[in-house]
Amino acid sequence: MQVLKFGGTSVGSIENMTNVKNIINDGYRKIVVLSAMSGTTNALVAISEAIKHNNVNLTPQLIENLRLKYVDVVNDLLQDSQLHNEAQAYVQSVFKCLCLLAKETHTELLYNKIVSQGELLSTFLFSRFLQQEGINAQLISALDFMRIDKSHEPDNFYIKQNLTRCIEQLPQADIYITQGFICLDSEGEVANLQRGGSDYTATIIGAAINATEVQIWTDIDGFHNNDPRYVEDTQAISNLSFDEAAELAYFGAKILHPQTVMPIREQNIPLRLKNTMAPQAHGTLITNTIHGEGIKAIAAKDGITAIKIKSARMLLAHGFLKKVFEVFEKYETSIDMITTSEIAVSLTIDDTSHLQHISEELQKFASVEIDDYRTIVCLVGNNIVFHPDTPKLFQILQDVNVRMIAYGGSNNNISLLINTSDKVETLKKLQRYVLEERAVVV
């Protein structure tokens, strides 16, 4: 059985839903994971914010605007009178629920309940659309099998047991539809896998059923060798290893959620990235197999803050780094890059929610300098550190103010910290001189 995930754009219009129907209706059994229709999650977040700020005039207006959108979707999508009436009744029940939630005190649980409605709506409507088209499809609620533990990690045993139970209790179908993103927490309350988590849902399910392949369908034909939003004439990469894909996802390639490859890499379940608008394109196939060496792709991660921690007492002092890392552990803040000298440690973070407290703790035993508006540019490729073309990188970027370099921590990754204002020119330089001037085996 395969697992196919489709993002919000892929189910964002009647035309796109029809494309998805044609893609999945190929005679093979599969589980299809859907995101909320494009724009819906943002609208639900806006409703949550209005409730949080007690905006009693704006909240009902936002709810009504979204309700009318879905009334129109049902009218356009479903012509079968029975299915149409069933769908309209479901839409009304969802928005009645939102109106009731709007009267409650805003909490994280309330937020989770509100944003979960997007995936519940898209999957219900799409399952009824498939039934209208004569396709044997069944709807499974992710809230019946998807759960995270107290560490916010997938509860894999629970997921496998309950997903199997859900499938066995339903009439046998060719296609099972379920929601991405949403789940239960360890207390049984509605939670989620964070924004972009539908990709993660798909690979968690893929691992649970030992899928033959997991496919992520979006609006671009796979990983590109540079960011197409800033660089022209980028190309899709046909093959990547799990390690290469994980590096690209973590360091800014928006097509894939950073945690996506983790559940399936040990079982060597292939992951394929495909374009809903161009289903015949090869896309990118991600496996344990390595194809070629050297720089394959470039990604950039914005919103980076650099912290320099300096102390004369660091010289020859064992335990100094331990003290530094304990501060970041205390405030559950992960570190992206790190370099050291005799008397200083420079590192970067992308989560500044506890920055003030971290700085105050560090200043108890060191001086601290903080620089924001930084970007990490990540170059990825198998054995990149040892490839003979790699030293040319530093000649290419001689006019760029490179603040930090992480080189050698991974054979597949070289990371550069630059000013965000230099990002676009840096990506273009690398595209011209690294990717265009030499052939890359992909």
Contacts in CASP RR format, 6 or more apart in sequence:
PFRMAT RR
TARGET T0000
AUTHOR 0000-0000-0000
METHOD contacts of the structure
MODEL  1
MQVLKFGGTSVGSIENMTNVKNIINDGYRKIVVLSAMSGTTNALVAISEA
IKHNNVNLTPQLIENLRLKYVDVVNDLLQDSQLHNEAQAYVQSVFKCLCL
LAKETHTELLYNKIVSQGELLSTFLFSRFLQQEGINAQLISALDFMRIDK
SHEPDNFYIKQNLTRCIEQLPQADIYITQGFICLDSEGEVANLQRGGSDY
TATIIGAAINATEVQIWTDIDGFHNNDPRYVEDTQAISNLSFDEAAELAY
FGAKILHPQTVMPIREQNIPLRLKNTMAPQAHGTLITNTIHGEGIKAIAA
KDGITAIKIKSARMLLAHGFLKKVFEVFEKYETSIDMITTSEIAVSLTID
DTSHLQHISEELQKFASVEIDDYRTIVCLVGNNIVFHPDTPKLFQILQDV
NVRMIAYGGSNNNISLLINTSDKVETLKKLQRYVLEERAVVV
1 28 0 8 1.000
1 29 0 8 1.000
1 30 0 8 1.000
1 31 0 8 1.000
1 209 0 8 1.000
1 211 0 8 1.000
1 212 0 8 1.000
2 28 0 8 1.000
2 29 0 8 1.000
2 30 0 8 1.000
2 31 0 8 1.000
2 211 0 8 1.000
2 212 0 8 1.000
2 213 0 8 1.000
2 214 0 8 1.000
2 215 0 8 1.000
3 30 0 8 1.000
3 31 0 8 1.000
3 32 0 8 1.000
3 33 0 8 1.000
3 202 0 8 1.000
3 203 0 8 1.000
3 205 0 8 1.000
3 206 0 8 1.000
3 209 0 8 1.000
3 211 0 8 1.000
3 213 0 8 1.000
3 214 0 8 1.000
3 215 0 8 1.000
4 23 0 8 1.000
4 24 0 8 1.000
4 30 0 8 1.000
4 31 0 8 1.000
4 32 0 8 1.000
4 33 0 8 1.000
4 202 0 8 1.000
4 214 0 8 1.000
4 215 0 8 1.000
4 217 0 8 1.000
5 32 0 8 1.000
5 33 0 8 1.000
5 34 0 8 1.000
5 35 0 8 1.000
5 180 0 8 1.000
5 198 0 8 1.000
5 199 0 8 1.000
5 201 0 8 1.000
5 202 0 8 1.000
5 214 0 8 1.000
5 215 0 8 1.000
5 216 0 8 1.000
5 217 0 8 1.000
6 20 0 8 1.000
6 32 0 8 1.000
6 33 0 8 1.000
6 34 0 8 1.000
6 35 0 8 1.000
6 217 0 8 1.000
6 218 0 8 1.000
6 276 0 8 1.000
7 34 0 8 1.000
7 35 0 8 1.000
7 38 0 8 1.000
7 198 0 8 1.000
7 217 0 8 1.000
7 218 0 8 1.000
8 34 0 8 1.000
8 35 0 8 1.000
8 36 0 8 1.000
8 37 0 8 1.000
8 38 0 8 1.000
8 39 0 8 1.000
8 122 0 8 1.000
9 16 0 8 1.000
9 38 0 8 1.000
9 218 0 8 1.000
9 219 0 8 1.000
9 276 0 8 1.000
10 16 0 8 1.000
10 19 0 8 1.000
10 20 0 8 1.000
10 35 0 8 1.000
10 217 0 8 1.000
10 218 0 8 1.000
10 219 0 8 1.000
10 276 0 8 1.000
11 17 0 8 1.000
11 20 0 8 1.000
11 34 0 8 1.000
11 35 0 8 1.000
11 37 0 8 1.000
11 38 0 8 1.000
11 122 0 8 1.000
11 126 0 8 1.000
12 37 0 8 1.000
12 38 0 8 1.000
14 73 0 8 1.000
14 76 0 8 1.000
14 77 0 8 1.000
16 276 0 8 1.000
16 277 0 8 1.000
17 77 0 8 1.000
17 126 0 8 1.000
17 129 0 8 1.000
19 276 0 8 1.000
19 277 0 8 1.000
19 279 0 8 1.000
20 32 0 8 1.000
20 126 0 8 1.000
20 217 0 8 1.000
20 276 0 8 1.000
21 129 0 8 1.000
21 130 0 8 1.000
21 133 0 8 1.000
21 135 0 8 1.000
22 279 0 8 1.000
23 217 0 8 1.000
23 276 0 8 1.000
23 279 0 8 1.000
24 30 0 8 1.000
24 32 0 8 1.000
24 175 0 8 1.000
25 133 0 8 1.000
25 135 0 8 1.000
25 175 0 8 1.000
27 174 0 8 1.000
28 174 0 8 1.000
29 173 0 8 1.000
29 174 0 8 1.000
29 175 0 8 1.000
30 174 0 8 1.000
30 175 0 8 1.000
30 176 0 8 1.000
31 140 0 8 1.000
31 175 0 8 1.000
31 176 0 8 1.000
31 177 0 8 1.000
31 178 0 8 1.000
31 205 0 8 1.000
31 206 0 8 1.000
31 209 0 8 1.000
31 211 0 8 1.000
32 175 0 8 1.000
32 176 0 8 1.000
32 177 0 8 1.000
32 178 0 8 1.000
33 178 0 8 1.000
33 179 0 8 1.000
33 180 0 8 1.000
33 198 0 8 1.000
33 201 0 8 1.000
33 202 0 8 1.000
33 205 0 8 1.000
34 119 0 8 1.000
34 122 0 8 1.000
34 123 0 8 1.000
34 126 0 8 1.000
34 177 0 8 1.000
34 178 0 8 1.000
34 179 0 8 1.000
34 180 0 8 1.000
34 198 0 8 1.000
35 41 0 8 1.000
35 119 0 8 1.000
35 122 0 8 1.000
35 180 0 8 1.000
35 181 0 8 1.000
35 196 0 8 1.000
35 198 0 8 1.000
36 44 0 8 1.000
36 118 0 8 1.000
36 119 0 8 1.000
36 121 0 8 1.000
36 122 0 8 1.000
36 181 0 8 1.000
37 73 0 8 1.000
37 118 0 8 1.000
37 121 0 8 1.000
37 122 0 8 1.000
40 66 0 8 1.000
40 118 0 8 1.000
40 121 0 8 1.000
40 122 0 8 1.000
41 115 0 8 1.000
41 118 0 8 1.000
41 195 0 8 1.000
43 62 0 8 1.000
43 65 0 8 1.000
43 66 0 8 1.000
44 66 0 8 1.000
44 114 0 8 1.000
44 115 0 8 1.000
44 117 0 8 1.000
44 118 0 8 1.000
45 115 0 8 1.000
46 62 0 8 1.000
47 59 0 8 1.000
47 62 0 8 1.000
47 63 0 8 1.000
47 66 0 8 1.000
47 98 0 8 1.000
47 102 0 8 1.000
47 114 0 8 1.000
48 106 0 8 1.000
48 110 0 8 1.000
48 111 0 8 1.000
48 114 0 8 1.000
48 115 0 8 1.000
50 58 0 8 1.000
50 59 0 8 1.000
50 62 0 8 1.000
51 59 0 8 1.000
51 101 0 8 1.000
51 102 0 8 1.000
51 104 0 8 1.000
51 106 0 8 1.000
51 110 0 8 1.000
51 114 0 8 1.000
52 106 0 8 1.000
52 111 0 8 1.000
59 102 0 8 1.000
60 99 0 8 1.000
60 102 0 8 1.000
63 95 0 8 1.000
63 98 0 8 1.000
63 99 0 8 1.000
63 102 0 8 1.000
66 95 0 8 1.000
67 91 0 8 1.000
67 92 0 8 1.000
67 95 0 8 1.000
70 91 0 8 1.000
70 94 0 8 1.000
70 95 0 8 1.000
70 121 0 8 1.000
70 125 0 8 1.000
71 88 0 8 1.000
71 91 0 8 1.000
73 125 0 8 1.000
74 84 0 8 1.000
74 87 0 8 1.000
74 88 0 8 1.000
74 91 0 8 1.000
74 125 0 8 1.000
75 84 0 8 1.000
77 87 0 8 1.000
77 125 0 8 1.000
77 129 0 8 1.000
78 84 0 8 1.000
78 87 0 8 1.000
78 125 0 8 1.000
78 128 0 8 1.000
78 129 0 8 1.000
78 132 0 8 1.000
79 132 0 8 1.000
80 132 0 8 1.000
83 128 0 8 1.000
83 131 0 8 1.000
83 132 0 8 1.000
86 128 0 8 1.000
87 124 0 8 1.000
87 125 0 8 1.000
87 128 0 8 1.000
90 121 0 8 1.000
90 124 0 8 1.000
90 125 0 8 1.000
91 121 0 8 1.000
94 117 0 8 1.000
94 120 0 8 1.000
94 121 0 8 1.000
97 117 0 8 1.000
98 114 0 8 1.000
98 117 0 8 1.000
101 110 0 8 1.000
101 113 0 8 1.000
101 114 0 8 1.000
104 110 0 8 1.000
109 189 0 8 1.000
109 190 0 8 1.000
112 189 0 8 1.000
112 190 0 8 1.000
112 191 0 8 1.000
112 192 0 8 1.000
113 190 0 8 1.000
115 192 0 8 1.000
116 143 0 8 1.000
116 179 0 8 1.000
116 181 0 8 1.000
116 182 0 8 1.000
116 190 0 8 1.000
116 192 0 8 1.000
119 142 0 8 1.000
119 179 0 8 1.000
119 180 0 8 1.000
119 181 0 8 1.000
119 182 0 8 1.000
119 198 0 8 1.000
120 141 0 8 1.000
120 179 0 8 1.000
120 182 0 8 1.000
122 179 0 8 1.000
123 139 0 8 1.000
123 177 0 8 1.000
123 178 0 8 1.000
123 179 0 8 1.000
124 139 0 8 1.000
126 177 0 8 1.000
127 137 0 8 1.000
127 138 0 8 1.000
127 139 0 8 1.000
127 177 0 8 1.000
130 137 0 8 1.000
130 175 0 8 1.000
130 177 0 8 1.000
131 137 0 8 1.000
135 174 0 8 1.000
135 175 0 8 1.000
136 173 0 8 1.000
136 174 0 8 1.000
136 175 0 8 1.000
137 173 0 8 1.000
137 174 0 8 1.000
137 175 0 8 1.000
137 176 0 8 1.000
137 177 0 8 1.000
138 170 0 8 1.000
138 171 0 8 1.000
138 173 0 8 1.000
138 175 0 8 1.000
138 176 0 8 1.000
138 177 0 8 1.000
139 176 0 8 1.000
139 177 0 8 1.000
139 178 0 8 1.000
140 163 0 8 1.000
140 166 0 8 1.000
140 167 0 8 1.000
140 170 0 8 1.000
140 176 0 8 1.000
140 177 0 8 1.000
140 178 0 8 1.000
141 166 0 8 1.000
141 178 0 8 1.000
141 179 0 8 1.000
142 178 0 8 1.000
142 179 0 8 1.000
142 180 0 8 1.000
142 182 0 8 1.000
142 183 0 8 1.000
142 201 0 8 1.000
143 179 0 8 1.000
143 182 0 8 1.000
143 183 0 8 1.000
143 184 0 8 1.000
143 190 0 8 1.000
144 162 0 8 1.000
144 166 0 8 1.000
145 158 0 8 1.000
145 159 0 8 1.000
145 162 0 8 1.000
145 163 0 8 1.000
145 165 0 8 1.000
145 166 0 8 1.000
146 154 0 8 1.000
146 159 0 8 1.000
146 180 0 8 1.000
146 182 0 8 1.000
146 183 0 8 1.000
146 184 0 8 1.000
146 201 0 8 1.000
146 204 0 8 1.000
147 154 0 8 1.000
147 155 0 8 1.000
147 158 0 8 1.000
147 159 0 8 1.000
147 162 0 8 1.000
147 183 0 8 1.000
147 184 0 8 1.000
147 185 0 8 1.000
147 186 0 8 1.000
147 188 0 8 1.000
148 154 0 8 1.000
148 155 0 8 1.000
148 183 0 8 1.000
148 184 0 8 1.000
148 185 0 8 1.000
148 186 0 8 1.000
148 191 0 8 1.000
148 193 0 8 1.000
149 155 0 8 1.000
149 186 0 8 1.000
150 186 0 8 1.000
152 185 0 8 1.000
154 204 0 8 1.000
154 263 0 8 1.000
155 186 0 8 1.000
156 204 0 8 1.000
156 207 0 8 1.000
156 208 0 8 1.000
156 263 0 8 1.000
159 204 0 8 1.000
159 205 0 8 1.000
159 208 0 8 1.000
160 208 0 8 1.000
160 209 0 8 1.000
163 205 0 8 1.000
163 208 0 8 1.000
163 209 0 8 1.000
164 208 0 8 1.000
164 209 0 8 1.000
167 176 0 8 1.000
170 176 0 8 1.000
178 201 0 8 1.000
178 205 0 8 1.000
179 201 0 8 1.000
180 193 0 8 1.000
180 197 0 8 1.000
180 198 0 8 1.000
180 201 0 8 1.000
180 202 0 8 1.000
181 192 0 8 1.000
181 193 0 8 1.000
181 196 0 8 1.000
181 197 0 8 1.000
181 198 0 8 1.000
181 201 0 8 1.000
182 190 0 8 1.000
182 191 0 8 1.000
182 192 0 8 1.000
182 193 0 8 1.000
183 191 0 8 1.000
183 192 0 8 1.000
183 193 0 8 1.000
183 201 0 8 1.000
184 190 0 8 1.000
184 191 0 8 1.000
185 191 0 8 1.000
193 200 0 8 1.000
193 201 0 8 1.000
196 257 0 8 1.000
197 257 0 8 1.000
197 259 0 8 1.000
198 257 0 8 1.000
199 216 0 8 1.000
199 256 0 8 1.000
199 257 0 8 1.000
199 260 0 8 1.000
200 257 0 8 1.000
200 259 0 8 1.000
200 260 0 8 1.000
200 263 0 8 1.000
202 214 0 8 1.000
202 216 0 8 1.000
202 260 0 8 1.000
203 214 0 8 1.000
203 260 0 8 1.000
203 261 0 8 1.000
203 262 0 8 1.000
203 263 0 8 1.000
203 264 0 8 1.000
203 269 0 8 1.000
203 271 0 8 1.000
204 263 0 8 1.000
205 211 0 8 1.000
206 214 0 8 1.000
206 263 0 8 1.000
206 264 0 8 1.000
206 269 0 8 1.000
207 263 0 8 1.000
207 264 0 8 1.000
207 267 0 8 1.000
207 269 0 8 1.000
210 267 0 8 1.000
210 269 0 8 1.000
211 264 0 8 1.000
211 269 0 8 1.000
212 269 0 8 1.000
212 270 0 8 1.000
213 269 0 8 1.000
213 270 0 8 1.000
213 271 0 8 1.000
213 272 0 8 1.000
214 264 0 8 1.000
214 269 0 8 1.000
214 270 0 8 1.000
214 271 0 8 1.000
214 272 0 8 1.000
215 271 0 8 1.000
215 272 0 8 1.000
215 273 0 8 1.000
215 274 0 8 1.000
216 255 0 8 1.000
216 256 0 8 1.000
216 260 0 8 1.000
216 271 0 8 1.000
216 272 0 8 1.000
216 273 0 8 1.000
216 274 0 8 1.000
217 274 0 8 1.000
217 275 0 8 1.000
217 276 0 8 1.000
218 255 0 8 1.000
218 273 0 8 1.000
218 274 0 8 1.000
218 275 0 8 1.000
218 276 0 8 1.000
219 275 0 8 1.000
219 276 0 8 1.000
219 277 0 8 1.000
220 228 0 8 1.000
220 236 0 8 1.000
220 255 0 8 1.000
220 275 0 8 1.000
221 236 0 8 1.000
221 273 0 8 1.000
221 274 0 8 1.000
221 275 0 8 1.000
221 278 0 8 1.000
221 281 0 8 1.000
221 282 0 8 1.000
221 283 0 8 1.000
221 284 0 8 1.000
222 236 0 8 1.000
222 237 0 8 1.000
222 255 0 8 1.000
222 273 0 8 1.000
222 274 0 8 1.000
222 275 0 8 1.000
222 283 0 8 1.000
222 284 0 8 1.000
223 236 0 8 1.000
223 237 0 8 1.000
223 240 0 8 1.000
223 245 0 8 1.000
223 248 0 8 1.000
223 253 0 8 1.000
223 255 0 8 1.000
223 256 0 8 1.000
223 273 0 8 1.000
223 284 0 8 1.000
223 297 0 8 1.000
224 234 0 8 1.000
224 235 0 8 1.000
224 236 0 8 1.000
224 237 0 8 1.000
224 297 0 8 1.000
225 234 0 8 1.000
225 235 0 8 1.000
225 236 0 8 1.000
225 237 0 8 1.000
225 296 0 8 1.000
225 297 0 8 1.000
225 298 0 8 1.000
225 431 0 8 1.000
225 435 0 8 1.000
225 440 0 8 1.000
225 442 0 8 1.000
226 234 0 8 1.000
226 297 0 8 1.000
226 298 0 8 1.000
226 427 0 8 1.000
226 430 0 8 1.000
226 431 0 8 1.000
226 435 0 8 1.000
227 234 0 8 1.000
227 253 0 8 1.000
227 298 0 8 1.000
227 299 0 8 1.000
227 300 0 8 1.000
227 427 0 8 1.000
228 234 0 8 1.000
230 300 0 8 1.000
230 423 0 8 1.000
230 424 0 8 1.000
230 427 0 8 1.000
230 428 0 8 1.000
231 427 0 8 1.000
231 428 0 8 1.000
231 431 0 8 1.000
233 431 0 8 1.000
234 431 0 8 1.000
236 281 0 8 1.000
236 282 0 8 1.000
236 283 0 8 1.000
236 284 0 8 1.000
237 284 0 8 1.000
237 296 0 8 1.000
237 297 0 8 1.000
237 442 0 8 1.000
238 282 0 8 1.000
238 283 0 8 1.000
238 284 0 8 1.000
238 285 0 8 1.000
238 291 0 8 1.000
238 442 0 8 1.000
239 284 0 8 1.000
239 285 0 8 1.000
239 286 0 8 1.000
239 287 0 8 1.000
239 289 0 8 1.000
239 291 0 8 1.000
239 442 0 8 1.000
240 248 0 8 1.000
240 284 0 8 1.000
240 285 0 8 1.000
240 286 0 8 1.000
240 291 0 8 1.000
240 296 0 8 1.000
240 297 0 8 1.000
241 286 0 8 1.000
241 287 0 8 1.000
241 288 0 8 1.000
241 289 0 8 1.000
241 290 0 8 1.000
241 291 0 8 1.000
241 382 0 8 1.000
241 412 0 8 1.000
242 261 0 8 1.000
242 265 0 8 1.000
242 271 0 8 1.000
242 286 0 8 1.000
242 287 0 8 1.000
242 288 0 8 1.000
243 382 0 8 1.000
243 410 0 8 1.000
243 412 0 8 1.000
244 296 0 8 1.000
244 297 0 8 1.000
244 380 0 8 1.000
244 381 0 8 1.000
244 382 0 8 1.000
244 412 0 8 1.000
245 256 0 8 1.000
245 261 0 8 1.000
245 271 0 8 1.000
245 284 0 8 1.000
245 286 0 8 1.000
246 258 0 8 1.000
246 261 0 8 1.000
246 262 0 8 1.000
247 378 0 8 1.000
247 380 0 8 1.000
247 381 0 8 1.000
247 410 0 8 1.000
247 412 0 8 1.000
247 413 0 8 1.000
248 256 0 8 1.000
248 297 0 8 1.000
248 299 0 8 1.000
248 378 0 8 1.000
248 380 0 8 1.000
249 255 0 8 1.000
249 256 0 8 1.000
249 257 0 8 1.000
249 258 0 8 1.000
249 260 0 8 1.000
249 261 0 8 1.000
250 258 0 8 1.000
250 301 0 8 1.000
251 299 0 8 1.000
251 300 0 8 1.000
251 301 0 8 1.000
251 376 0 8 1.000
251 378 0 8 1.000
251 380 0 8 1.000
251 413 0 8 1.000
251 415 0 8 1.000
252 299 0 8 1.000
252 300 0 8 1.000
252 301 0 8 1.000
252 378 0 8 1.000
253 297 0 8 1.000
253 299 0 8 1.000
255 273 0 8 1.000
256 273 0 8 1.000
260 271 0 8 1.000
261 271 0 8 1.000
261 286 0 8 1.000
264 271 0 8 1.000
265 288 0 8 1.000
268 287 0 8 1.000
268 288 0 8 1.000
270 285 0 8 1.000
270 286 0 8 1.000
270 287 0 8 1.000
271 285 0 8 1.000
271 286 0 8 1.000
271 287 0 8 1.000
272 283 0 8 1.000
272 284 0 8 1.000
272 285 0 8 1.000
272 286 0 8 1.000
273 283 0 8 1.000
273 284 0 8 1.000
273 286 0 8 1.000
274 281 0 8 1.000
274 283 0 8 1.000
275 281 0 8 1.000
275 283 0 8 1.000
290 382 0 8 1.000
291 382 0 8 1.000
291 441 0 8 1.000
291 442 0 8 1.000
292 382 0 8 1.000
292 440 0 8 1.000
292 441 0 8 1.000
292 442 0 8 1.000
293 381 0 8 1.000
293 382 0 8 1.000
293 383 0 8 1.000
293 384 0 8 1.000
293 387 0 8 1.000
293 441 0 8 1.000
294 381 0 8 1.000
294 382 0 8 1.000
294 383 0 8 1.000
294 384 0 8 1.000
294 387 0 8 1.000
294 389 0 8 1.000
294 390 0 8 1.000
294 440 0 8 1.000
295 379 0 8 1.000
295 380 0 8 1.000
295 381 0 8 1.000
295 384 0 8 1.000
295 387 0 8 1.000
295 389 0 8 1.000
295 390 0 8 1.000
295 393 0 8 1.000
295 434 0 8 1.000
295 435 0 8 1.000
295 440 0 8 1.000
296 380 0 8 1.000
296 381 0 8 1.000
296 382 0 8 1.000
296 440 0 8 1.000
296 442 0 8 1.000
297 379 0 8 1.000
297 380 0 8 1.000
297 381 0 8 1.000
298 377 0 8 1.000
298 378 0 8 1.000
298 379 0 8 1.000
298 380 0 8 1.000
298 427 0 8 1.000
298 430 0 8 1.000
298 431 0 8 1.000
298 434 0 8 1.000
298 435 0 8 1.000
299 377 0 8 1.000
299 378 0 8 1.000
299 380 0 8 1.000
300 375 0 8 1.000
300 376 0 8 1.000
300 377 0 8 1.000
300 378 0 8 1.000
300 423 0 8 1.000
300 426 0 8 1.000
300 427 0 8 1.000
301 336 0 8 1.000
301 350 0 8 1.000
301 375 0 8 1.000
301 376 0 8 1.000
301 378 0 8 1.000
302 375 0 8 1.000
302 420 0 8 1.000
302 423 0 8 1.000
303 350 0 8 1.000
303 372 0 8 1.000
303 373 0 8 1.000
303 374 0 8 1.000
303 375 0 8 1.000
303 420 0 8 1.000
304 336 0 8 1.000
304 348 0 8 1.000
304 349 0 8 1.000
304 350 0 8 1.000
304 372 0 8 1.000
304 374 0 8 1.000
304 375 0 8 1.000
304 376 0 8 1.000
304 417 0 8 1.000
304 420 0 8 1.000
305 348 0 8 1.000
305 349 0 8 1.000
305 350 0 8 1.000
305 352 0 8 1.000
305 355 0 8 1.000
305 370 0 8 1.000
305 371 0 8 1.000
305 372 0 8 1.000
305 374 0 8 1.000
306 346 0 8 1.000
306 347 0 8 1.000
306 348 0 8 1.000
306 370 0 8 1.000
306 371 0 8 1.000
306 372 0 8 1.000
306 374 0 8 1.000
306 403 0 8 1.000
306 404 0 8 1.000
306 417 0 8 1.000
307 346 0 8 1.000
307 347 0 8 1.000
307 348 0 8 1.000
307 349 0 8 1.000
307 358 0 8 1.000
307 359 0 8 1.000
307 362 0 8 1.000
307 368 0 8 1.000
307 369 0 8 1.000
307 370 0 8 1.000
307 371 0 8 1.000
308 344 0 8 1.000
308 345 0 8 1.000
308 346 0 8 1.000
308 368 0 8 1.000
308 369 0 8 1.000
308 370 0 8 1.000
308 371 0 8 1.000
309 324 0 8 1.000
309 344 0 8 1.000
309 345 0 8 1.000
309 346 0 8 1.000
309 347 0 8 1.000
309 362 0 8 1.000
309 366 0 8 1.000
309 367 0 8 1.000
309 368 0 8 1.000
310 343 0 8 1.000
310 344 0 8 1.000
310 345 0 8 1.000
310 366 0 8 1.000
310 367 0 8 1.000
310 368 0 8 1.000
310 369 0 8 1.000
311 320 0 8 1.000
311 343 0 8 1.000
311 344 0 8 1.000
311 365 0 8 1.000
311 366 0 8 1.000
311 367 0 8 1.000
312 343 0 8 1.000
313 320 0 8 1.000
313 365 0 8 1.000
313 366 0 8 1.000
314 320 0 8 1.000
314 342 0 8 1.000
314 343 0 8 1.000
314 344 0 8 1.000
314 345 0 8 1.000
314 366 0 8 1.000
315 342 0 8 1.000
315 343 0 8 1.000
320 345 0 8 1.000
321 340 0 8 1.000
321 345 0 8 1.000
323 365 0 8 1.000
324 345 0 8 1.000
324 362 0 8 1.000
324 366 0 8 1.000
325 335 0 8 1.000
327 358 0 8 1.000
327 361 0 8 1.000
327 362 0 8 1.000
328 334 0 8 1.000
328 335 0 8 1.000
328 349 0 8 1.000
328 358 0 8 1.000
330 361 0 8 1.000
331 354 0 8 1.000
331 357 0 8 1.000
331 358 0 8 1.000
332 354 0 8 1.000
333 349 0 8 1.000
333 351 0 8 1.000
333 353 0 8 1.000
333 354 0 8 1.000
333 358 0 8 1.000
334 349 0 8 1.000
334 350 0 8 1.000
334 351 0 8 1.000
335 347 0 8 1.000
335 348 0 8 1.000
335 349 0 8 1.000
336 347 0 8 1.000
336 348 0 8 1.000
336 349 0 8 1.000
336 350 0 8 1.000
336 376 0 8 1.000
336 415 0 8 1.000
337 347 0 8 1.000
337 348 0 8 1.000
337 376 0 8 1.000
337 404 0 8 1.000
337 406 0 8 1.000
337 415 0 8 1.000
337 417 0 8 1.000
338 345 0 8 1.000
338 346 0 8 1.000
338 347 0 8 1.000
338 348 0 8 1.000
338 406 0 8 1.000
339 345 0 8 1.000
339 346 0 8 1.000
339 347 0 8 1.000
339 404 0 8 1.000
339 405 0 8 1.000
339 406 0 8 1.000
340 346 0 8 1.000
346 404 0 8 1.000
348 374 0 8 1.000
348 376 0 8 1.000
348 404 0 8 1.000
348 417 0 8 1.000
349 355 0 8 1.000
352 372 0 8 1.000
355 370 0 8 1.000
359 368 0 8 1.000
359 370 0 8 1.000
362 368 0 8 1.000
371 403 0 8 1.000
373 419 0 8 1.000
373 420 0 8 1.000
373 421 0 8 1.000
374 403 0 8 1.000
374 417 0 8 1.000
374 418 0 8 1.000
374 419 0 8 1.000
374 420 0 8 1.000
375 417 0 8 1.000
375 418 0 8 1.000
375 419 0 8 1.000
375 420 0 8 1.000
375 422 0 8 1.000
375 423 0 8 1.000
376 415 0 8 1.000
376 416 0 8 1.000
376 417 0 8 1.000
377 415 0 8 1.000
377 416 0 8 1.000
377 418 0 8 1.000
377 423 0 8 1.000
377 426 0 8 1.000
377 427 0 8 1.000
377 430 0 8 1.000
378 413 0 8 1.000
378 414 0 8 1.000
378 415 0 8 1.000
378 416 0 8 1.000
379 393 0 8 1.000
379 413 0 8 1.000
379 414 0 8 1.000
379 415 0 8 1.000
379 416 0 8 1.000
379 430 0 8 1.000
379 434 0 8 1.000
380 412 0 8 1.000
380 413 0 8 1.000
381 412 0 8 1.000
381 413 0 8 1.000
382 411 0 8 1.000
382 412 0 8 1.000
383 411 0 8 1.000
383 412 0 8 1.000
384 390 0 8 1.000
384 411 0 8 1.000
384 412 0 8 1.000
384 413 0 8 1.000
384 414 0 8 1.000
385 407 0 8 1.000
385 408 0 8 1.000
385 409 0 8 1.000
385 410 0 8 1.000
385 411 0 8 1.000
385 414 0 8 1.000
386 411 0 8 1.000
389 434 0 8 1.000
389 438 0 8 1.000
390 414 0 8 1.000
392 433 0 8 1.000
392 434 0 8 1.000
393 414 0 8 1.000
393 430 0 8 1.000
393 434 0 8 1.000
396 429 0 8 1.000
396 430 0 8 1.000
396 433 0 8 1.000
396 434 0 8 1.000
397 416 0 8 1.000
397 426 0 8 1.000
397 429 0 8 1.000
397 430 0 8 1.000
400 418 0 8 1.000
400 422 0 8 1.000
400 425 0 8 1.000
400 426 0 8 1.000
400 429 0 8 1.000
401 418 0 8 1.000
401 419 0 8 1.000
401 422 0 8 1.000
402 416 0 8 1.000
402 417 0 8 1.000
402 418 0 8 1.000
403 417 0 8 1.000
403 418 0 8 1.000
403 419 0 8 1.000
404 415 0 8 1.000
404 416 0 8 1.000
404 417 0 8 1.000
405 414 0 8 1.000
405 415 0 8 1.000
405 416 0 8 1.000
405 417 0 8 1.000
406 413 0 8 1.000
406 414 0 8 1.000
406 415 0 8 1.000
406 416 0 8 1.000
407 414 0 8 1.000
408 414 0 8 1.000
416 426 0 8 1.000
418 426 0 8 1.000
END
